Amino acid sequence: MARARIADDLGRAAVGVVVSVGGAEGSAPTVDRTTLALAVRYTLQLLAEQSPGGAVEVRVPPYAAVQCIEGPRHTRGTPPNVVETDPATWLALATGSLAWADARASGRVRASGQRADLEGVVPVIDASRLH
C-alpha cells in the first residue's frame, strides 16, 4: 500500500527546519527524528514526482526509498540501479547545498548500475525559498 502524500506545507516546513540548523549542509542534523524523517520522505516524494519512473531506486535508510527516473521498471529482488546515502547527505543533495558530482567523489553516495545517476535530477527543492 502506498503512503499518503505529504502535504507541501508540512514537508516544506520540515525541510526548512533542517536547513535552518545546517542539516542540509551535509553535516549530521540536530533536529528531532520525526522532523528529519518528514524532511527526507517529503524530498524523496518530490524526487519521485519530478522524475517519475521505476529505473532507479533511491534509498535513504532508515527513513524511505522511492523508485524514480524513466527506463526499465524494476519489480522484484534487488534493483539493478540503486542510489543509497545517509539522511544528511540526501537532504544536502535535495536542497542543492551539495552537488551530485561532489557527493559521488567524496564517497558519500553509493550508486550502482548504469542509470544510477542523479545529475540534473537534484536538487528537488529550492532551499532559499523556504524562509
Secondary structure by P-SEA (a helix, b strand, c coil): cccccccaaaaaaaaaaaaaacccccccccccaaaaaaaaaaaaaaaaaacccccbbbbcccccccccccccccccccccbbbbbcaaaaaaaaaccccaaaaaaaccccccccccccccccccccccccc
